[in-house]
């Protein structure tokens, strides 16, 4: 058996038998004396023919990569990094789609003791520039399709390009071919970072989250207890590795367990999803509710070919509709379970597939072993069951909690020994947690968490915009869409053409998923006496008007 896991157990047994020491013993390295993420996620599994990646492209190309091949590729790339001045602890970014080269970059960075930073391929120059500056990135690896975005990034670091490269860029393929296939992994400690993530905020630019190597323990427990990944599974996590759920649990988690992961390089459609499930023989599926709602909306007929093939399905990123749960059971014969987490935490409250416990549609589930999860009032006091408050982590009594604060900036969410998630929940009398809503202004759309400040900043860069505010508007398919309220500068007039120009501007500068699908032109924005925009007033106004858009 390739995974250190017990057979199905009760939730109570898992909590009683939890041992961080046992998890640490499953590592090849040692959190105190030295370990390397590439060794844990690749080298240790590099027996002949053992598959690490199965990939397919929308244009019909497909293939497999073995752990042994990735071990050699990662060594070559680590040599390239060192030759170009990358040192342990430096950040290496990847602006790439879901292709095999992506794993070479991630594993090679880890092998060299560097920190990998994901850049979602839908990001525009503004989003990329902030993340590179925040982390002090030393090198970016990209492809020809995404290379032009970096032309608009101020003070961009050196760039390596897969495929034909420009003058001044590093030729990724050529450098890799010339590099030695041998590189001794650089040992780090459990508190050293190996991932540099970004999380959206409400009043400022995205915040950096330096994920330490000890988070591997948390990822392992989620993959075994939450997702129930087994050696015989064919696993596909639909989430893009440019985001936390994809990087944590479509790359790091399955590879750490020695299981092959699946990449599909193409847009998500109902047709492509069912084709992937059939052709790649997927038995264990994970993704966001938006994808699963689209499958349900397509009806029972397309689902017939896949019925009975999926063993388990995991959903994360936003609350799962009970209707989807019932439809998956009926049309696909598969249990789909809701999971909750954050970039800062990994997954912490789940309806676990491996652990037996009651599952209530609409509930996020029970705390993952290794975490003490509570609900706090505004004064930081723990609340009794059935009282709504802020979901929080008791840090001292959560041996798998790894978040200690945002990168190089204050973290007011950590206080009094707790990390406060910013999400309102209610704990039921049986211990499970039910999501109520965000207690800040973060917008959740199609599984993506969007900070309104980023959208507003991109809008204000347009010469027609004097002020802007962004909120989430309820949407049956995406949970929320971004709606912007715009005050125009003198000399500009509201029009459909201007609204479309603003949408294109945000898509290009920020990202394809965060642009405002609706724009309302207004004379003024509601503000506090100190001038802070009151987004809650706009949300209330939206509710009163029944979602009618004046622009």
C-alpha positions in Angstrom: 0.0 0.0 0.0 1.4 3.4 -1.0 -0.5 5.5 1.5 -0.1 5.4 5.3 -3.7 5.2 6.1 -6.1 3.1 8.1 -9.3 1.7 6.7 -12.5 3.6 7.2 -12.8 4.8 10.8 -15.3 6.7 12.9 -14.7 10.4 13.4 -14.5 9.8 17.2 -11.8 7.2 16.7 -9.8 9.5 14.4 -9.9 12.4 17.0 -9.0 10.1 19.9 -6.1 8.5 17.9 -4.7 11.7 16.4 -0.9 12.0 16.7 1.2 14.7 15.1 4.2 12.6 16.0 2.9 9.8 13.8 2.4 12.2 10.9 5.9 13.5 11.3 7.2 9.9 11.4 5.7 9.4 7.9 8.0 12.0 6.4 11.3 11.0 4.9 12.9 14.1 6.4 12.6 15.7 9.8 10.9 19.0 10.6 13.6 20.0 13.0 16.7 18.6 11.4 15.9 19.0 7.8 13.5 18.0 5.0 12.8 18.8 1.4 9.4 19.1 -0.3 10.6 17.6 -3.5 11.9 14.5 -1.7 8.5 14.2 0.1 6.4 14.7 -3.0 8.6 13.1 -5.7 12.0 11.3 -4.9 10.5 9.0 -2.3 8.1 7.6 -4.8 10.5 7.3 -7.8 10.3 3.6 -8.3 10.3 2.4 -11.9 7.2 3.2 -13.8 5.3 4.8 -11.0 3.0 7.4 -12.5 2.9 10.9 -11.0 0.9 12.8 -13.6 -1.7 12.0 -16.2 -2.4 14.9 -18.5 -4.7 15.8 -21.3 -5.1 18.9 -23.4 -8.2 20.4 -25.1 -6.5 19.8 -28.5 -6.3 16.1 -28.0 -2.7 15.7 -26.7 -2.2 13.5 -23.7 0.5 11.7 -21.8 2.0 10.5 -18.5 4.9 11.4 -16.4 6.5 9.1 -13.9 7.9 10.1 -10.5 11.4 9.1 -11.8 11.1 11.4 -14.8 10.1 14.3 -12.5 13.0 13.5 -10.2 15.4 14.1 -13.0 13.6 17.1 -14.4 13.4 18.8 -11.0 17.2 18.2 -10.6 17.9 19.9 -13.9 15.7 22.9 -13.1 17.2 23.2 -9.6 20.7 23.4 -11.3 19.3 26.1 -13.6 18.0 28.1 -10.6 21.3 27.9 -8.8 23.2 28.9 -11.9 21.1 32.0 -12.1 21.6 33.1 -8.5 18.5 31.6 -6.8 19.3 30.7 -3.2 17.3 28.8 -0.6 14.4 30.8 0.6 14.1 32.9 -2.6 10.8 32.9 -4.4 10.4 31.4 -7.9 7.1 32.1 -9.7 5.2 30.1 -12.3 2.8 31.8 -14.7 1.7 28.7 -16.6 -1.3 26.6 -17.5 -1.9 23.0 -16.3 0.9 21.4 -18.3 3.7 18.9 -17.3 6.3 21.7 -17.3 4.5 23.2 -14.3 5.4 20.2 -12.1 9.1 20.6 -13.2 9.0 24.2 -12.0 7.3 23.5 -8.7 9.4 20.5 -7.8 12.6 22.0 -9.1 12.1 25.1 -7.0 11.5 23.0 -3.9 14.5 20.8 -4.6 16.7 23.9 -4.6 15.2 25.0 -1.3 13.3 27.8 -2.9 9.7 28.9 -2.4 7.2 28.4 -5.2 4.7 31.2 -6.0 1.7 30.5 -8.2 0.4 33.1 -10.7 -3.0 32.3 -12.1 -2.9 32.5 -15.9 -6.1 34.7 -15.9 -4.2 37.4 -14.0 -3.5 40.7 -15.8 -0.3 42.7 -15.3 -1.6 44.7 -12.3 -2.3 41.5 -10.3 1.0 39.9 -11.3 3.0 43.0 -10.5 1.7 43.3 -7.0 2.4 39.6 -6.2 5.9 39.7 -7.6 6.8 42.9 -5.7 5.3 41.6 -2.5 7.4 38.4 -2.5 10.6 39.8 -4.0 10.4 37.1 -6.7 13.8 36.2 -8.2 12.6 34.4 -11.4 9.4 33.9 -13.3 8.8 30.9 -15.6 6.0 31.4 -18.2 5.0 30.3 -21.7 4.6 32.2 -24.9 0.9 32.9 -24.4 1.4 34.6 -21.1 4.8 36.2 -21.7 3.3 39.5 -23.0 1.6 40.2 -19.7 5.1 40.7 -18.1 5.9 43.5 -20.5 3.6 45.7 -18.5 5.0 44.7 -15.1 7.2 47.3 -13.6 10.6 46.0 -12.4 9.9 42.4 -13.5 12.4 39.9 -12.3 14.3 37.7 -14.8 12.0 35.6 -17.0 12.3 32.1 -18.3 10.1 31.1 -21.2 8.9 27.6 -22.3 9.2 27.4 -26.0 10.9 30.0 -28.3 12.2 32.8 -26.1 12.9 36.5 -26.7 16.3 38.1 -26.5 17.0 38.7 -22.8 14.8 35.9 -21.6 16.1 32.5 -20.4 15.4 29.6 -22.8 13.7 27.2 -20.4 13.9 24.2 -22.6 17.5 24.9 -23.6 18.7 25.6 -20.1 17.0 22.4 -18.9 18.6 20.3 -21.6 22.1 21.6 -20.7 21.7 21.2 -17.0 23.0 18.2 -15.0 20.4 15.6 -14.1 21.9 15.4 -10.6 21.2 17.8 -7.7 21.3 17.0 -4.0 18.1 18.3 -2.4 18.6 21.4 -0.1 17.4 20.6 3.4 15.1 23.0 5.2 13.2 23.0 8.5 9.5 22.8 9.2 9.2 26.6 9.8 10.8 27.5 6.4 8.5 28.4 3.6 7.9 26.4 0.5 4.9 28.1 -1.0 4.1 31.8 -1.3 0.4 32.4 -1.7 -1.8 35.5 -1.9 -5.2 36.0 -0.3 -7.7 38.7 -1.2 -8.5 41.4 1.3 -11.2 44.2 1.6 -9.2 47.4 2.3 -5.8 46.7 0.7 -3.9 44.8 -1.9 -3.7 41.0 -1.7 -1.8 39.8 1.4 1.1 37.3 1.2 0.8 33.9 2.9 4.2 32.1 3.3 3.2 28.5 3.8 5.8 26.6 5.9 6.9 23.0 5.3 5.1 21.8 8.4 1.8 22.4 6.4 2.6 19.1 4.6 1.2 17.4 7.7 -2.1 19.2 7.3 -2.3 18.5 3.6 -1.7 14.8 4.3 -4.6 14.5 6.8 -7.0 16.3 4.4 -6.0 14.0 1.5 -6.5 10.8 3.6 -9.5 11.7 5.9 -11.3 14.4 3.9 -10.8 13.3 0.3 -10.1 9.6 1.1 -7.5 9.3 -1.6 -6.7 5.6 -2.1 -3.9 3.9 -4.0 -6.3 2.5 -6.6 -8.0 5.8 -7.2 -7.8 7.8 -10.4 -7.8 11.3 -9.0 -8.8 14.6 -10.6 -9.0 17.9 -8.8 -10.5 20.4 -11.2 -9.1 23.4 -9.3 -6.3 25.4 -11.0 -2.9 25.1 -9.3 -2.7 28.9 -9.6 -4.9 28.9 -6.5 -4.6 27.3 -3.0 -7.1 24.5 -3.4 -5.4 23.4 -6.6 -1.8 23.8 -5.5 -2.4 22.3 -2.1 -4.6 19.4 -3.2 -4.2 18.9 -6.9 -0.4 18.9 -6.7 1.2 18.8 -3.3 -1.3 16.5 -1.5 -1.6 13.6 -4.0 2.1 13.6 -5.0 3.0 13.5 -1.3 0.9 10.3 -1.0 2.6 8.8 -4.0 -0.6 9.0 -6.1 -0.9 10.3 -9.6 -2.7 13.5 -10.2 -4.6 14.6 -13.3 -4.2 17.8 -15.3 -6.6 19.0 -18.0 -5.3 22.0 -19.9 -8.5 23.5 -21.2 -11.6 25.4 -20.2 -14.2 23.7 -18.1 -17.3 22.6 -19.9 -19.9 19.9 -19.1 -18.7 18.0 -22.2 -15.0 18.2 -21.3 -15.7 17.2 -17.7 -17.6 14.1 -18.6 -15.0 13.2 -21.3 -12.2 13.5 -18.8 -14.1 11.4 -16.2 -14.6 8.7 -18.8 -11.3 8.8 -20.6 -9.1 9.2 -17.5 -11.3 6.7 -15.6 -11.7 9.2 -12.7 -12.9 7.6 -9.5 -12.1 10.4 -7.0 -13.1 14.0 -8.1 -12.7 17.4 -6.4 -13.6 20.9 -7.3 -15.8 23.9 -6.7 -19.6 24.0 -6.5 -19.8 26.1 -9.7 -18.5 23.2 -11.7 -20.9 20.8 -10.0 -23.9 23.1 -10.5 -23.1 23.2 -14.2 -23.1 19.4 -14.4 -26.5 19.3 -12.6 -27.9 22.1 -14.9 -27.1 19.9 -17.9 -29.5 17.3 -16.7 -29.5 13.6 -16.2 -28.9 12.5 -19.8 -25.2 13.5 -20.1 -24.6 12.0 -16.6 -25.7 8.5 -17.7 -22.3 7.5 -19.2 -20.5 8.4 -15.9 -23.0 7.0 -13.5 -21.4 4.6 -11.0 -17.8 5.4 -12.0 -17.1 8.1 -9.4 -16.5 6.7 -5.9 -16.4 10.0 -4.0 -16.6 13.7 -4.9 -15.3 16.6 -2.8 -16.5 20.2 -3.0 -14.6 23.3 -1.7 -14.5 27.1 -2.2 -18.0 28.0 -1.2 -21.0 26.3 0.4 -22.5 23.4 -1.5 -26.2 23.6 -2.4 -28.2 20.7 -0.9 -29.8 20.3 -4.4 -26.4 19.4 -5.9 -25.9 16.8 -3.1 -29.1 15.0 -3.9 -28.6 15.2 -7.7 -25.1 13.6 -7.5 -26.5 10.7 -5.5 -29.4 10.2 -7.9 -27.8 10.9 -11.3 -24.2 9.9 -10.8 -24.5 7.5 -7.9 -21.7 9.3 -6.0 -21.6 11.0 -2.6 -20.5 14.6 -2.9 -19.4 16.2 0.4 -18.8 19.8 1.4 -15.4 20.9 2.7 -14.3 24.3 4.2 -10.9 25.9 4.4 -8.8 29.0 3.5 -5.5 29.8 1.9 -4.2 30.6 5.3 -5.3 27.3 6.8 -5.8 24.6 4.2 -9.0 22.7 4.8 -10.2 22.6 8.4 -13.9 21.7 8.6 -15.1 18.9 6.4 -17.7 16.3 5.8 -15.0 13.6 5.7 -15.2 10.8 3.1 -13.0 8.4 5.1 -14.3 9.2 8.6 -17.8 8.0 9.5 -20.0 10.7 10.9 -23.5 12.1 10.2 -23.7 14.4 7.2 -26.3 17.1 7.0 -26.8 18.8 3.7 -26.0 22.5 4.1 -23.4 21.9 6.9 -19.7 22.3 6.4 -19.1 19.4 8.7 -16.7 18.7 11.6 -13.2 19.9 12.4 -10.4 18.0 10.7 -8.3 16.1 13.2 -5.5 18.3 14.5 -7.7 21.4 14.8 -9.7 22.8 17.6 -12.4 25.0 15.9 -14.6 27.3 17.8 -17.1 30.2 17.3 -16.2 33.5 18.9 -18.3 36.6 19.6 -17.0 40.1 18.8 -15.1 40.3 22.1 -13.2 37.1 21.5 -15.3 34.8 23.8 -16.1 31.3 22.8 -19.8 30.9 22.2 -22.1 28.0 23.1 -23.7 25.8 20.3 -26.4 27.4 18.2 -25.1 31.0 18.7 -23.8 32.6 15.5 -20.3 34.1 15.5 -16.9 34.1 13.8 -15.3 30.7 13.0 -11.9 30.7 14.7 -9.0 28.4 15.3 -7.7 27.8 18.8 -4.0 28.0 17.8 -2.4 26.6 20.9 -4.7 23.5 20.9 -4.5 22.9 17.1 -1.3 21.0 16.4 -1.8 21.1 12.7 -2.4 24.9 12.5 0.4 26.4 10.4 -0.6 30.1 9.8 1.4 32.6 11.9 0.6 35.8 10.1 0.7 37.6 6.7 4.0 38.1 5.0 5.7 41.3 6.3 2.5 43.0 7.5 0.3 43.0 10.6 -2.3 40.3 11.0 -5.1 41.6 13.2 -7.0 38.4 12.5 -4.7 36.7 15.0 -5.4 37.9 18.6 -5.9 36.4 22.0 -4.5 33.0 20.9 -7.1 32.6 18.0 -7.0 33.0 14.3 -10.3 34.5 13.2 -11.3 33.5 9.7 -13.7 36.3 8.9 -16.5 33.8 8.2 -19.6 33.6 10.3 -20.7 30.2 11.4 -23.0 28.5 13.9 -21.9 25.3 15.8 -24.8 22.9 16.1 -25.4 20.8 19.2 -23.9 17.7 17.6 -20.6 19.6 16.9 -20.9 20.3 13.2 -20.5 23.8 11.8 -22.9 25.6 9.5 -21.8 28.5 7.3 -23.8 31.7 7.7 -21.8 34.2 5.6 -18.7 36.5 5.3 -18.4 39.2 7.9 -16.3 41.3 5.6 -16.6 42.5 2.0 -14.7 39.6 0.2 -16.6 38.5 -2.8 -16.9 34.7 -3.6 -17.6 34.1 -7.3 -17.3 30.6 -8.9 -15.1 29.5 -6.1 -12.7 32.5 -6.4 -12.3 34.9 -3.5 -12.1 38.4 -4.9 -11.0 41.4 -2.9 -13.1 44.5 -3.8 -10.1 46.7 -3.3 -8.4 45.1 -6.2 -11.4 45.6 -8.5 -11.8 49.2 -7.4 -8.1 50.0 -7.9 -8.2 48.6 -11.4 -11.3 50.7 -12.2 -9.8 53.9 -10.9 -6.9 53.5 -13.3 -9.3 54.2 -16.1 -9.4 57.9 -17.1 -13.2 58.0 -16.9 -13.5 56.8 -13.3 -13.3 59.2 -10.4 -14.4 56.7 -7.6 -15.5 53.1 -7.6 -16.9 50.5 -5.2 -17.3 46.8 -5.7 -19.7 44.3 -4.0 -20.8 40.8 -4.5 -24.3 40.4 -6.0 -26.0 37.0 -5.4 -26.0 34.8 -8.5 -27.6 31.3 -8.8 -24.7 29.9 -10.8 -21.6 31.6 -9.4 -22.8 32.3 -5.9 -21.9 35.9 -6.4 -20.9 38.1 -9.3 -18.9 41.3 -9.0 -21.0 44.5 -9.3 -19.3 47.8 -9.5 -20.7 51.3 -8.7 -18.8 54.0 -10.6 -18.6 57.7 -10.2 -17.4 59.3 -13.4 -15.0 62.1 -13.8 -16.2 65.4 -15.2 -16.5 65.3 -19.0 -17.6 61.6 -19.2 -21.1 60.3 -19.6 -22.6 57.0 -18.6 -23.3 54.6 -21.5 -23.4 50.9 -22.3 -20.2 51.4 -24.4 -18.3 52.9 -21.5 -19.5 50.2 -19.2 -18.2 47.5 -21.6 -14.9 49.4 -21.9 -14.5 49.4 -18.1 -15.2 45.6 -18.1 -12.5 45.1 -20.7 -10.1 47.3 -18.8 -10.4 45.3 -15.5 -10.2 42.0 -17.3 -6.9 43.1 -18.9 -5.4 44.8 -15.9 -6.6 42.5 -13.1 -8.0 39.2 -14.2 -10.6 37.4 -16.2 -12.5 36.2 -13.2 -12.6 39.4 -11.2 -14.1 41.9 -13.7 -17.4 43.5 -12.8 -20.2 41.8 -14.8 -22.5 44.6 -13.8 -21.7 48.3 -13.6 -23.9 51.0 -12.1 -23.1 54.6 -12.8 -23.9 56.7 -9.7 -23.5 60.3 -8.6 -21.8 59.5 -5.3 -20.8 56.6 -3.1 -22.0 56.1 0.5 -19.2 56.8 3.0 -18.4 57.1 6.7 -17.5 60.5 8.2 -13.9 59.6 7.7 -14.4 58.9 4.0 -14.4 55.1 4.0 -16.7 53.5 1.5 -19.7 51.7 3.0 -20.1 48.7 0.8 -22.7 47.2 3.1 -25.0 50.2 2.2 -24.6 49.3 -1.4 -25.4 45.6 -0.7 -28.5 46.6 1.3 -29.6 48.9 -1.6 -29.1 46.1 -4.0 -31.4 43.9 -1.9 -34.1 46.5 -1.7 -34.1 47.1 -5.4 -34.3 43.4 -6.2 -31.0 43.3 -8.0 -32.0 45.9 -10.6 -29.0 47.5 -12.2 -29.1 51.2 -13.2 -26.2 50.8 -15.6 
